[in-house]
Amino acid sequence: MKIQDLAFFVALAFLIYKHNPRLAVVGGFLCLVLSIPLFSFWIFFTAQRLVWYAAGFFLLAIIFYLFYNDKHENGNS
């Protein structure tokens, strides 16, 4: 396990604690933006990891939005 993996899990735990889908989307976009220069410098392993982390953040945001919509459709607030 590398340092970027630990940072991802810490960020993921923070996002789950906050339960804010917008922060998860911002984290996903941030990972994608950070991966662009790494791909241009041919640092593929770390750049590929950042793309996978972005996918994880986007999936987390989708899950948050699904539960948010389900909670408000049933009249519970």
Contacts in CASP RR format, 6 or more apart in sequence:
PFRMAT RR
TARGET T0000
AUTHOR 0000-0000-0000
METHOD contacts of the structure
MODEL  1
MKIQDLAFFVALAFLIYKHNPRLAVVGGFLCLVLSIPLFSFWIFFTAQRL
VWYAAGFFLLAIIFYLFYNDKHENGNS
4 46 0 8 1.000
4 49 0 8 1.000
4 50 0 8 1.000
4 53 0 8 1.000
5 49 0 8 1.000
8 49 0 8 1.000
8 53 0 8 1.000
11 27 0 8 1.000
11 57 0 8 1.000
12 56 0 8 1.000
12 57 0 8 1.000
12 60 0 8 1.000
15 23 0 8 1.000
15 24 0 8 1.000
15 27 0 8 1.000
15 57 0 8 1.000
15 60 0 8 1.000
16 60 0 8 1.000
19 64 0 8 1.000
20 64 0 8 1.000
21 60 0 8 1.000
21 61 0 8 1.000
21 62 0 8 1.000
21 64 0 8 1.000
21 65 0 8 1.000
21 68 0 8 1.000
22 61 0 8 1.000
24 57 0 8 1.000
24 58 0 8 1.000
24 60 0 8 1.000
24 61 0 8 1.000
24 64 0 8 1.000
25 57 0 8 1.000
25 58 0 8 1.000
25 61 0 8 1.000
27 54 0 8 1.000
27 57 0 8 1.000
28 53 0 8 1.000
28 54 0 8 1.000
28 56 0 8 1.000
28 57 0 8 1.000
28 58 0 8 1.000
29 54 0 8 1.000
31 50 0 8 1.000
31 51 0 8 1.000
31 53 0 8 1.000
31 54 0 8 1.000
31 57 0 8 1.000
32 50 0 8 1.000
32 51 0 8 1.000
32 54 0 8 1.000
34 50 0 8 1.000
35 46 0 8 1.000
35 47 0 8 1.000
35 48 0 8 1.000
35 50 0 8 1.000
35 51 0 8 1.000
35 54 0 8 1.000
36 47 0 8 1.000
38 44 0 8 1.000
38 46 0 8 1.000
38 47 0 8 1.000
38 50 0 8 1.000
39 47 0 8 1.000
71 77 0 8 1.000
END
